[in-house]
Amino acid sequence: MKVTEHIRRAKGETLFSFEIIPPIKGRSITELHENIAPLMEFKPPFIDVTTSREEYVYIDRDGLLDKKLTRMRPGTVGICASIKHKFDVDSIPHVLCGGFTKEETEYLLVDCHYLGIDNIMALRGDAMKEEQYFEPTDGGHLYASDLVQQIRNLTCGKYLHEVIETDHNADFCIGVAGYPEKHMEAPSLKTDLKWLKHKINLGADYVVTQMFFDNKKYFEFVEAARKEGIDVPIIPGVKPIAIKKHLHILPQIFRIDLPQDLIDQVESCANNKQVRQVGIEWAIEQSKELKAAGVPVLHYYSMGKSDNIKAIAEAIF
Ligand code: FAD
């Protein structure tokens, strides 16, 4: 079922959802299932599965290093199918512009359609580790909005090379990313919102936000988005801090600010077990306020082990 339909049927109740990362190549899917299973009691209507950019690896061939491009965490669509099958829940693949040609994307979208996947999260993807800026793949898309257009074209049977008249078109519900603290490359929040609006105009149905640790940022973002005429659901993304290093890694990767109170609490922890507890408590407080404000869904970023998400969900749902 489409995310927008789940929200409509919830009649104002806040839903619980989360995002998982595919295992590293060669690892078993069982561990992933074991992390999802304890969260199913909170009845997530959908689970997101991320896609990682390809990266270079160096293979030693008789003393000479061979540079090869590979994906360390492949299998997003396969994992979506597996989750859907095992837990009878909607699963949402994150589909990227970066690393894929339009042809490959069409192929992937057709697979999703046949698998009964109704939702797609359409994203540009970040620059590869070796790149300073995002470089579009040859034959691929430059912006998420171009990807939204390709996905929406399928609704009227418009494939890359032909228009097919049929009664069973792939009519995906499309999610896109939004940034309460603006996207790192955007010159201003206003400009970023203009491009977010463009994604909605082209057919995106809902927005999921980048993580934020101060709810004020989310509330102000929603207000600004509404003023720009963005009227689709804006789902807040919440991430519990789990290790001390997050204080530096998260601002560096996502260009977000952390509240001083949270920084002080994390810094005073003697070990990462204590940090994990601080992260849980902070996310519970954030979640309580967001739920009271009537957000449609609380969407949690889960990195591997789900015990912290479970502790938060127990306090909120
Ligand atoms: P876009 O919407 O294309 O925006 C990128 C930048 O270009 C922005 O600064 C925007 O203002 C600007 N812009 C947009 N359109 C135009 C235009 N037409 N002309 C000029 N400027 C324009 N990354 C992954 O690799 N895998 C994932 O699974 C993943 N999941 C994510 C889930 C969520 C909820 C979020 C918030 C992010 C996720 N990301 C993921 C990260 C995302 O790929 C990066 O933040 C990326 O840098 C931007 O993606 P986007 O879809 O927002 O891009």
Boltz pocket constraint, residues with backbone or C-beta under 6 A from the ligand:
constraints:
  - pocket:
      binder: B
      contacts: [[A, 49], [A, 50], [A, 51], [A, 52], [A, 53], [A, 94], [A, 96], [A, 122], [A, 123], [A, 124], [A, 125], [A, 126], [A, 127], [A, 142], [A, 143], [A, 144], [A, 145], [A, 176], [A, 177], [A, 178], [A, 183], [A, 184], [A, 185], [A, 186], [A, 191], [A, 192], [A, 193], [A, 195], [A, 199], [A, 208], [A, 209], [A, 210], [A, 211], [A, 237]]
      max_distance: 6.0
